[in-house]
């Protein structure tokens, strides 16, 4: 089972930013930006920075736009002041550089700054830049997940009808926040985080406040600060924007997790939003959702308990889920799998683009060949 991953950043003591001016083209409504949804549910698209194309992640959970050091060097961005930031997985250091322009779709920002960070989590997303709330918060963001495109609109526009939830921005950081209900309990503030591949993530305190129940296991996420293990459970009582509850996977952070550290109840991620067409308009104080093609799809559950990373030739075990067949079979993080049922991992990925046995039907037995030699059998079952 491949991992949906979160990415979030909140500057601890933000320094004053140089002035920036954002303008929208008169025809911005027609300037759709095509994107690809990465295997870990990030929105990846092309943006121009100082006239140079960059691969970018659209990330309302980032307080400030951040570039990788490699791209910053290629674009001639000169870092100066540095300061600490709080990120999923731990603290990171961010350097600041002045930037002439950032442009995509109908939006152009002149002046201002962007961050430069060497955080380990960045390397997993195959990107150069993370466009945060400092750029996106000017306007309305219309995300059409079904057709893999988005556009930037003037605040106040309502391009489609749907269920509406309140939307605001956190003081100081400016990241987007809304609310959900779980088991009838209102949870607020919830960060609306397009850079988080999971569906819903809650602080430990928020989860306990709902008294919701379910079979709990563990999973692994990866933020800018590195890897983080959380509990996870599938619930049927999660609702947003007053809509009927739907089955949803909920991740539960440790007591000292990222959500608690920034004073929020949790995050609403792309794993939930991709079920809808979404309008995010913090200046108009609303998030609008209209059901899309994936609205009623069931949650995909691991039946193996192996969370895997494809290295190009093999599958590396990143995490073994608690209470799973893999845990009972003695699997450990770091082990590598080169074949399943006699078929090489590379051939399986070439044929279907994924590895389906990790979430296969309960009762199936898979013969796995380790890259270091030897076979193991794994019988799949439902465990959470």
PESUL-V112943 format. One record per helix or strand of 3 or more residues. SS is the DSSP state (H for helix, E for strand). FROM is the first residue (numbers start at 1). LEN is the number of residues. Records with the same first field share a line. If there is no record, write none. Layout:
SS->FROM-LEN, FROM-LEN
This chain:
E->9-3, 20-5, 43-7, 52-7, 66-3, 82-6, 90-9, 101-4, 107-5, 113-5, 129-3, 140-5, 149-5, 163-4, 176-7, 185-9, 200-3, 217-7, 226-14, 246-7, 266-4, 276-6, 286-6, 306-5, 315-6, 336-5, 365-6, 375-5
H->28-3, 69-6, 120-6, 133-4, 204-7, 258-4, 270-4, 282-3, 325-4, 345-8, 357-3
